Amino acid sequence: MSDKKADLAGPGVSTYEEVEKILPNDYQPILRPMERMKALFGIKNYIEENLCKELNLQMVQVPLIVDRDSGVNDYLDRDGSRTPIEFPCGLGLEKRIQAQVVQAATKWKRVALKQFECKVGEGICTDMRAVRKDYFLDHDHSSYVDQWDWERVITEKDRNLEYLKDTIRKIWKVIYGASRFTEENFPRLKQTKYPPIPEELVFLHAEEILDMYPDLPRKQRETKIIQKYPAVFILGIGWTLKDGYPHEMRAADYDDWVTETKTEDGRTMHGLNGDILVWNPVTKRRHELTSMGIRVTKETLKIQLKMTGQEDFLKLPYHQAILNDEIPLSIGGGIGQARTFMYLLRTAHLGEVTVTVWPKQLKEICAKRNIHVLE
């Protein structure tokens, strides 16, 4: 069980000795750097256009910084271990604004639905940029994060598993369509070395996966399941499972992970959220593309904050807006842009599709394996 507890500590492989063991030894990039950029922006345009079409969204501007006291920054987990970058701004003000660089736009988007006057069934999509300074930097985690962060207004009747699954299927349709679009325009990506990207997703609850592999930590369970089903949506992330641990720590103030649901065979589960995970045939590892869910109501917000010992958050403006019915019920998520580019362009490292900082040790390990990151 100690392995299961350690598995909740956060993203990343954890040591560069381990990174060296898991990177592929026979890697050959399919596209040259400039070709890769051309393909990348083709994918970006395709996904933005078609995601907006499928989910009835409009692209909007999104903040890079937010006021600390607003409560809209994303803390990513529930233990407060991954903190945002903070700085004072506003030269000449008697009291300068205490600003934070966003870690994700998860909570801001729900407030923005009201600002942009979205009606039921309408929503927004953003080309979000963020900084997460407390990540271990490996082949698929970086401190610079780009996402398609989206949010849509729903009704109380929409707060159910079928609505969630229907939305997820539409998102996967766009990602699958992007893969076909990219292969048509860059035929070298269609190689027999790698299996085609699956057309369909498999839905499994975190509790069901635990039943299949009760003795394995979460990441090993995920690896097992996506070796069997190479594209999976894992439902119910955040609720404490029967082994005494959540599948993964999830913040308490955006996704709803306490609401009861029923499996097809009548078993009681919890959670209206989850992640899309795929098998990456290049790295031969699990690969998370998107996290999303139906958002908390004022009732489930209070329950989740009590469960996580964070009831002091209720006094913040964002949380007050939920409690006072000032912002709409919604569904939303974040699709990792660099993760998606990496998956569709068959690269071994995020640094081949995004420009950020990487430690010298990691760059040296990568270079030995013919992986050259952009700087």
ABEGO torsion letter per residue (X at the ends): XAAAAAAAAEBEAGBAAAAAAABBAABBBABBAAAAAAAAAAAAAAAAAAAAAAAGBBBBBBBABBBAAAGABBAGBAAGABBBBBBBBGBGBABBBBBBBBABAAAAAAAAAAAAGBBBGBBBBBBBBBBBAABBBBAABBABBBBBBBBBBBBAAABBAAAAAAAAAAAAAAAAAAAAAAAAABAAABBAABBBBBABBBBBBAAAAAAABAABBAAAAAAAAAAABABBBBBGBGBBBAAGBBABBBBAAABBAABBBBBAAGBBBBEABEBBBBBBAAAGBBBBABBBEBBBBAAAAAAAAAAAGAAAAAABAAAAAAAAGABBBBBBBBBBAAAAAAAAAGBABAAAABBBBBBAAAAAAAAAAGBBBBX
